[in-house]
Each structure stands twice: as C-alpha cells, then as structure tokens.
Amino acid sequence: MTIASILGAIVIGAVIGAIGRLLLPGRQAIGWVLTIVVGIVAALIGTAIAQSLGVATTDGIDWIELVMQVVLAAVGVGLVAGLRRSRV
C-alpha cells in the first residue's frame, strides 16, 4: 500500500461520503472527518460487493459499483448520525 493509494482512498471516501450525506434529508449530527471515514468504509464494502457480483471489472467508470458505494455511504451516514443523536 503506497502513500498515493492511501491518499486516493481518503479523497474517494470524502467524495463518496459527501454524496451519501447530501442524499439524506435534513441535518446529520456527524462531522466531516466521520463522514470521510464512513465514505471510505462504504467505498471498500461497495467495491467488495461489486467484485463478488462481477460488475467491478468493466472498462471506464464502474457506475454500478459507484451507485453501490454512494447508497452504502448514505446508509452509513444515516446510521452513524442516528447513533450519535440517540447518545445526546
């Protein structure tokens, strides 16, 4: 694992997390760092699911994989926001 791949995962996680957060209505009680972490986890899980279904090996942009990642990020942000809200 190189520095470039780690930085790439952070950038992709930030974008995926931000898009997932934007899909949810209202305010979410989580910060941007936690949004990035949720986005990274969603990107990893979405990639694993796409590879197991055989859709992550297309030429160009893998739209199905990207949609899976964004949906997982939205679910993850919603879960984390709900858990943080219930603790307060």
C-alpha positions in Angstrom: 0.0 0.0 0.0 1.5 3.3 -1.1 1.0 6.8 0.0 -0.8 7.5 -3.3 -3.3 4.7 -2.7 -3.9 5.9 0.9 -4.5 9.5 -0.3 -6.7 8.2 -3.1 -8.8 6.2 -0.7 -9.2 9.3 1.5 -10.2 11.5 -1.4 -12.6 8.9 -2.9 -14.0 8.3 0.6 -14.6 12.0 1.1 -16.4 12.3 -2.2 -18.5 9.2 -1.6 -19.3 10.2 2.0 -20.2 13.7 0.9 -22.5 12.5 -1.9 -24.1 10.0 0.5 -24.6 12.7 3.1 -26.2 15.0 0.5 -28.8 12.3 -0.4 -30.1 12.3 3.2 -32.8 14.9 4.1 -32.2 17.3 7.0 -29.0 17.8 9.1 -26.8 14.9 10.2 -25.1 15.1 13.5 -21.7 14.0 12.3 -18.6 15.9 11.4 -16.6 15.9 8.2 -13.9 13.5 9.5 -16.5 10.9 10.4 -18.2 11.5 7.0 -14.9 10.7 5.3 -14.4 7.6 7.4 -17.9 6.4 6.6 -17.3 7.1 2.9 -14.0 5.1 2.9 -15.7 2.1 4.6 -18.7 2.4 2.2 -16.3 2.5 -0.8 -14.4 -0.6 0.4 -17.6 -2.5 1.1 -19.2 -1.4 -2.2 -16.1 -2.5 -4.1 -16.2 -5.9 -2.4 -19.8 -6.4 -3.2 -19.4 -5.3 -6.8 -16.4 -7.6 -7.3 -18.4 -10.5 -5.8 -21.2 -9.8 -8.2 -18.8 -9.4 -11.1 -19.7 -5.8 -12.0 -16.4 -4.2 -10.9 -14.5 -5.3 -13.9 -15.9 -3.1 -16.7 -14.0 -0.6 -18.8 -14.3 3.0 -17.9 -16.3 4.2 -14.9 -18.0 1.4 -13.0 -21.4 3.1 -12.5 -23.0 0.2 -10.7 -20.1 0.0 -8.2 -20.3 3.8 -7.7 -24.0 3.7 -7.0 -23.5 0.8 -4.5 -20.8 2.9 -2.7 -23.0 6.0 -2.6 -26.0 4.1 -1.3 -23.9 2.4 1.3 -22.4 5.8 2.3 -25.9 7.2 2.7 -27.0 4.3 4.9 -23.8 4.6 6.9 -24.1 8.3 7.5 -27.7 7.8 8.5 -26.8 5.1 10.9 -23.9 7.0 12.5 -26.0 10.2 12.7 -28.8 8.2 14.3 -26.5 6.6 16.8 -24.9 9.9 17.7 -28.2 11.6 18.1 -29.5 8.9 20.4 -26.5 9.3 22.7 -27.0 13.0 23.1 
